[in-house]
Amino acid sequence: MSVRPDLARGVVCIPARNEAERLPLLLTSLDGQTGLAAPVRVVVLANNCTDGTVAAIRAGQESGAWAALDIRLIEATLSGTEAHVGTARRRALDAGADWLAADGVADGVLLTTDADARLPADWIAANLRALERADVVGGRLIIDGDGDADPRLADLHARIERYWAGVRRLEDLLDPPPYDPAPRHGDHTGASLAVPVSLYRAVGGLPPLPCGEDNALVGLLRAHGARLRHCPDVRVMVSARHQGRVSGGMATEMARRARVLDGEAYLLPEAAHWQALILRRAALRRAFHVRPEAQAAACAHLGLGADDLAVLGPCPNDIAFVERADRILESRAAPARECPLDRALAELDALAVSLKAAA
């Protein structure tokens, strides 16, 4: 008999600005979550809304539209340098952590998504299951098929996905991560993240950056030694709109892909870049595990001096060591050489074939 995930220890945290149209769709998908043993706690941090987002959520609450949800709606006005998604997501996550602490939940879990996303019915349950063998879980992004999609754009989406799958294939051939085995995807964004409250607090919370706050949090977690899992069972549908709430987010990427259809080149790092990166990180992992008296020499061979090792500090495991050390080495490396998408795909495929043949 399977055990149903215990959502009494979880809370979904959502930053929202001017999402009167799409946020109710997200909440409806949360209301339809299956296999759960408790009502779904939800924090909505509505910041700087001018389009009726707050009124739409209140109307849904009053009508009982989301009977399976326990929603805490927080209105906030962010100003100056704080007026961005990083501040909003941090406040939402902090509010969720405080809610669980006030309820005496010792092993709480924070889940976050975007206000314009839609969730499969098993999103929460799949996250909680994945956390049984990981410390942080990223969900796979699936572009939401709103309206009639241009078949050329669908083909571009598929080729870009093939590229990143090819990068992961190289990793599996050269240095497969034991804590994130294949099959896996490569996404860990604010559209779908799950992390225990204790670990979130231990790294000081989400960095309140105007863009990339989600990846910054994952970087902090990994530098703390967290096992990141890209579980194929955790998925989220993300909006394909071109006008987003933050520069550099998913909408910026969708706009870029639309320009490719008009002739703009889609450039990505060459296969050789990923091969060098994977081998470097593998060498760092080996250096962490050598005898203490030999570690300094092993690190020096990779370009890390005594001052660098002092900056790294004590690392709880090889995950933390690799993450911290690779940041130093990456800061000294030349920028990755890029090439058009189709050439990059061909290079990745050829490199994988040669590596398999040499194995």
C-alpha positions as CSV (number, residue, x, y, z in Angstrom):
1,M,0.0,0.0,0.0
2,S,1.5,3.4,-1.0
3,V,1.8,6.2,1.5
4,R,0.3,9.5,0.5
5,P,2.6,12.5,0.8
6,D,2.1,14.5,3.9
7,L,1.3,18.1,2.8
8,A,0.8,19.2,6.4
9,R,4.5,19.9,6.3
10,G,4.5,21.9,3.0
11,V,3.6,25.3,1.6
12,V,3.5,26.7,-1.9
13,C,4.9,30.2,-2.3
14,I,4.0,32.4,-5.2
15,P,5.1,35.9,-6.1
16,A,2.6,37.7,-8.3
17,R,2.4,41.0,-10.0
18,N,-0.5,41.9,-12.3
19,E,-1.6,38.3,-12.9
20,A,-5.3,38.6,-12.6
21,E,-5.8,36.5,-15.7
22,R,-3.3,33.6,-15.1
23,L,-3.0,33.4,-11.3
24,P,-6.5,32.0,-10.9
25,L,-5.6,29.2,-13.4
26,L,-2.6,28.3,-11.3
27,L,-4.6,28.2,-8.1
28,T,-7.2,26.0,-9.9
29,S,-4.4,23.6,-10.8
30,L,-3.2,23.6,-7.2
31,D,-6.8,23.0,-6.0
32,G,-6.8,19.9,-8.2
33,Q,-3.7,18.3,-6.8
34,T,-4.1,14.6,-6.2
35,G,-2.8,12.1,-3.6
36,L,-2.5,14.5,-0.7
37,A,-3.4,14.0,2.9
38,A,-4.1,17.6,3.9
39,P,-5.3,21.0,2.5
40,V,-2.7,22.8,0.4
41,R,-1.1,25.8,2.2
42,V,-0.5,28.6,-0.3
43,V,1.2,32.0,0.1
44,V,0.5,34.6,-2.6
45,L,2.7,37.6,-2.4
46,A,0.9,40.2,-4.5
47,N,3.3,43.0,-5.1
48,N,2.6,46.3,-6.9
49,C,-0.6,45.0,-8.5
50,T,-2.7,47.4,-10.5
51,D,-4.8,45.0,-12.6
52,G,-7.2,43.4,-10.1
53,T,-5.1,40.5,-9.1
54,V,-5.9,40.9,-5.4
55,A,-9.7,41.3,-6.2
56,A,-9.7,38.2,-8.3
57,I,-8.1,36.1,-5.6
58,R,-10.4,37.4,-2.9
59,A,-13.4,36.7,-5.1
60,G,-12.2,33.1,-5.6
61,Q,-11.8,32.7,-1.9
62,E,-15.2,34.1,-1.1
63,S,-16.9,31.9,-3.7
64,G,-15.2,28.7,-2.5
65,A,-13.6,28.2,-5.9
66,W,-10.5,26.7,-4.3
67,A,-11.9,24.6,-1.5
68,A,-8.8,22.5,-1.1
69,L,-6.5,25.5,-0.6
70,D,-5.6,27.4,2.5
71,I,-4.5,30.7,0.9
72,R,-2.7,33.5,2.7
73,L,-2.8,36.6,0.4
74,I,-0.2,39.2,1.3
75,E,-0.3,42.6,-0.4
76,A,3.0,44.4,-0.7
77,T,4.3,47.6,-2.3
78,L,7.9,47.3,-3.3
79,S,9.7,50.4,-4.2
80,G,13.1,51.6,-5.5
81,T,15.8,48.9,-5.8
82,E,13.5,46.3,-4.1
83,A,10.8,46.4,-6.7
84,H,11.5,43.2,-8.5
85,V,10.7,39.5,-8.5
86,G,13.7,38.5,-6.3
87,T,12.3,40.5,-3.3
88,A,8.8,39.3,-3.9
89,R,9.8,35.6,-4.1
90,R,12.0,35.9,-1.0
91,R,9.1,37.5,0.9
92,A,6.8,34.7,-0.2
93,L,9.2,32.0,0.8
94,D,10.0,33.7,4.1
95,A,6.3,34.0,4.8
96,G,5.8,30.3,4.0
97,A,8.6,29.3,6.3
98,D,7.2,31.5,9.1
99,W,3.8,29.9,8.7
100,L,5.1,26.4,9.1
101,A,7.2,27.4,12.1
102,A,4.1,29.0,13.7
103,D,2.3,25.7,13.2
104,G,5.1,23.8,14.9
105,V,6.1,22.0,11.7
106,A,9.7,20.8,12.3
107,D,10.4,19.3,8.9
108,G,8.6,21.8,6.7
109,V,9.0,22.0,2.9
110,L,8.9,25.1,0.7
111,L,7.6,24.8,-2.8
112,T,7.7,27.8,-5.2
113,T,6.3,28.4,-8.7
114,D,5.4,31.3,-10.9
115,A,2.1,33.0,-11.0
116,D,1.7,32.4,-14.8
117,A,2.4,28.7,-14.6
118,R,0.1,25.7,-14.6
119,L,0.7,22.5,-12.6
120,P,0.0,18.9,-13.3
121,A,-2.2,17.2,-10.8
122,D,0.7,15.3,-9.2
123,W,3.1,18.3,-8.9
124,I,3.1,18.5,-5.1
125,A,3.1,14.8,-4.6
126,A,5.9,14.2,-7.1
127,N,8.0,16.9,-5.4
128,L,7.6,15.5,-2.0
129,R,8.5,12.0,-3.2
130,A,11.6,13.3,-4.9
131,L,12.7,15.0,-1.7
132,E,12.9,11.6,0.0
133,R,16.2,11.1,-1.9
134,A,17.4,14.6,-2.5
135,D,17.8,18.0,-0.7
136,V,16.4,20.2,-3.4
137,V,14.2,19.4,-6.4
138,G,13.9,21.2,-9.7
139,G,10.9,20.7,-12.0
140,R,11.0,20.3,-15.8
141,L,9.7,23.3,-17.8
142,I,7.1,22.5,-20.4
143,I,6.1,25.4,-22.6
144,D,2.4,25.8,-22.3
145,G,0.6,25.4,-25.6
146,D,-1.7,28.5,-25.5
147,G,-3.3,29.1,-28.9
148,D,-2.1,27.8,-32.2
149,A,1.7,27.3,-32.0
150,D,3.9,28.0,-35.1
151,P,5.3,24.6,-36.1
152,R,8.6,26.2,-36.8
153,L,8.7,27.4,-33.2
154,A,7.8,24.0,-31.9
155,D,10.7,22.6,-34.0
156,L,13.0,25.2,-32.5
157,H,11.9,24.3,-28.9
158,A,12.6,20.6,-29.7
159,R,16.1,21.3,-31.1
160,I,17.0,23.4,-28.1
161,E,15.8,20.6,-25.8
162,R,18.0,18.2,-27.8
163,Y,21.0,20.4,-27.2
164,W,20.6,20.4,-23.4
165,A,19.8,16.7,-23.4
166,G,23.1,16.3,-25.3
167,V,25.0,18.2,-22.6
168,R,23.5,15.9,-20.0
169,R,24.5,12.9,-22.1
170,L,28.1,14.1,-22.1
171,E,27.9,14.4,-18.3
172,D,26.6,10.8,-18.1
173,L,29.5,9.6,-20.2
174,L,32.2,11.6,-18.4
175,D,31.1,12.1,-14.8
176,P,27.6,10.9,-14.0
177,P,26.2,12.5,-10.8
178,P,25.1,9.7,-8.4
179,Y,22.6,11.9,-6.7
180,D,20.9,13.0,-10.0
181,P,20.9,9.9,-12.2
182,A,19.4,9.6,-15.7
183,P,16.8,10.1,-16.8
184,R,16.8,13.7,-15.7
185,H,16.1,17.1,-17.1
186,G,18.1,20.2,-16.6
187,D,15.8,22.8,-15.2
188,H,15.9,24.3,-11.7
189,T,14.1,27.6,-11.9
190,G,11.6,29.5,-9.8
191,A,8.8,27.9,-11.8
192,S,9.3,24.7,-9.9
193,L,11.6,24.4,-6.9
194,A,11.2,22.4,-3.6
195,V,13.5,22.7,-0.6
196,P,13.3,21.9,3.1
197,V,12.8,24.9,5.3
198,S,15.8,24.0,7.4
199,L,18.1,24.1,4.4
200,Y,16.5,27.3,3.1
201,R,17.2,29.0,6.4
202,A,20.7,27.5,6.6
203,V,21.9,29.3,3.4
204,G,20.3,32.6,4.4
205,G,17.2,32.4,2.2
206,L,16.8,33.3,-1.4
207,P,19.1,36.1,-2.7
208,P,16.8,39.1,-3.5
209,L,18.2,39.7,-7.0
210,P,16.2,41.4,-9.8
211,C,16.8,38.5,-12.1
212,G,18.2,35.0,-11.6
213,E,17.2,34.8,-7.9
214,D,16.2,31.1,-8.4
215,N,19.5,30.0,-9.8
216,A,21.3,32.0,-7.2
217,L,19.4,30.1,-4.5
218,V,20.3,26.7,-6.1
219,G,23.9,27.8,-6.2
220,L,23.9,28.6,-2.5
221,L,22.2,25.3,-1.7
222,R,24.8,23.3,-3.7
223,A,27.6,25.3,-2.2
224,H,26.2,24.1,1.2
225,G,26.4,20.5,0.0
226,A,22.8,20.0,-1.1
227,R,21.9,17.1,-3.5
228,L,20.0,18.7,-6.4
229,R,17.6,16.4,-8.2
230,H,16.1,17.1,-11.7
231,C,13.3,14.5,-11.3
232,P,11.6,13.6,-14.5
233,D,8.3,13.1,-12.6
234,V,8.2,16.8,-11.6
235,R,6.9,19.0,-14.4
236,V,5.4,22.5,-14.8
237,M,3.7,24.2,-17.7
238,V,5.2,27.7,-18.2
239,S,3.8,30.5,-20.2
240,A,4.9,31.1,-23.8
241,R,4.2,34.8,-23.6
242,H,6.8,37.3,-24.9
243,Q,6.0,40.1,-22.5
244,G,7.1,39.1,-19.0
245,R,7.4,40.7,-15.6
246,V,11.2,40.6,-15.5
247,S,14.0,41.1,-18.0
248,G,16.0,37.9,-18.4
249,G,13.1,35.6,-17.4
250,M,11.2,33.0,-19.5
251,A,9.4,35.7,-21.5
252,T,12.7,37.1,-22.6
253,E,13.8,33.7,-23.8
254,M,10.5,33.2,-25.7
255,A,11.0,36.6,-27.3
256,R,14.5,35.5,-28.3
257,R,13.2,32.3,-29.9
258,A,10.5,34.3,-31.8
259,R,13.3,36.5,-33.3
260,V,15.1,33.3,-34.4
261,L,12.2,32.6,-36.7
262,D,12.9,36.0,-38.3
263,G,16.5,35.1,-39.0
264,E,18.4,35.8,-35.8
265,A,21.1,33.2,-35.0
266,Y,20.5,31.1,-31.8
267,L,24.0,30.8,-30.4
268,L,25.0,28.2,-27.7
269,P,28.4,27.1,-26.2
270,E,30.3,24.6,-28.3
271,A,30.6,21.0,-27.2
272,A,34.2,21.4,-26.3
273,H,33.2,23.9,-23.6
274,W,30.9,21.4,-21.9
275,Q,33.5,18.6,-22.1
276,A,36.1,20.8,-20.5
277,L,33.7,21.9,-17.8
278,I,32.6,18.4,-16.9
279,L,36.1,17.1,-16.8
280,R,37.2,20.0,-14.6
281,R,34.4,19.3,-12.1
282,A,35.2,15.6,-12.1
283,A,38.8,16.4,-11.3
284,L,37.8,18.7,-8.5
285,R,35.6,15.9,-7.0
286,R,38.6,13.5,-7.1
287,A,40.8,16.1,-5.5
288,F,38.3,16.4,-2.6
289,H,38.6,12.7,-1.9
290,V,42.4,12.3,-2.0
291,R,44.4,12.0,1.2
292,P,44.7,15.3,3.2
293,E,48.4,15.5,2.7
294,A,48.0,15.2,-1.1
295,Q,45.0,17.5,-1.5
296,A,46.9,20.8,-1.8
297,A,49.1,19.4,-4.6
298,A,46.0,18.0,-6.4
299,C,44.3,21.3,-6.2
300,A,47.4,23.2,-7.3
301,H,47.4,21.1,-10.4
302,L,43.9,22.4,-11.2
303,G,44.9,26.0,-10.6
304,L,43.8,26.4,-6.9
305,G,46.4,27.8,-4.6
306,A,46.6,27.9,-0.8
307,D,44.7,31.3,-0.7
308,D,41.9,29.8,-2.8
309,L,41.5,26.8,-0.5
310,A,41.4,29.2,2.5
311,V,38.5,31.0,0.8
312,L,36.7,27.8,0.2
313,G,36.6,26.9,3.9
314,P,35.6,23.6,5.2
315,C,33.3,21.7,2.9
316,P,30.7,19.2,4.1
317,N,31.0,17.0,1.0
318,D,32.3,16.9,-2.6
319,I,29.2,18.7,-3.9
320,A,30.0,21.8,-1.9
321,F,33.7,21.6,-2.7
322,V,33.1,21.3,-6.4
323,E,30.5,24.1,-6.4
324,R,32.8,26.5,-4.5
325,A,36.0,25.7,-6.2
326,D,34.5,25.7,-9.7
327,R,33.3,29.3,-9.2
328,I,36.8,30.4,-8.6
329,L,38.1,28.6,-11.7
330,E,35.2,29.7,-13.8
331,S,35.9,33.3,-12.9
332,R,39.4,32.9,-14.4
333,A,38.4,31.0,-17.5
334,A,37.9,32.5,-20.9
335,P,34.3,33.1,-22.1
336,A,32.7,30.1,-23.7
337,R,32.9,30.0,-27.5
338,E,29.5,29.9,-29.1
339,C,28.2,28.6,-32.4
340,P,24.8,28.3,-34.1
341,L,22.3,25.8,-32.6
342,D,22.5,23.1,-35.4
343,R,26.3,23.1,-35.5
344,A,26.3,22.8,-31.7
345,L,23.9,19.9,-31.9
346,A,26.1,18.1,-34.5
347,E,29.2,18.6,-32.4
348,L,27.5,17.2,-29.3
349,D,26.4,14.2,-31.2
350,A,29.8,13.6,-32.7
351,L,31.5,14.0,-29.4
352,A,29.2,11.5,-27.7
353,V,29.8,8.9,-30.4
354,S,33.5,9.3,-30.1
355,L,33.4,9.0,-26.3
356,K,31.3,5.8,-26.5
357,A,33.7,4.3,-29.0
358,A,36.7,5.0,-26.8
359,A,35.0,3.6,-23.7
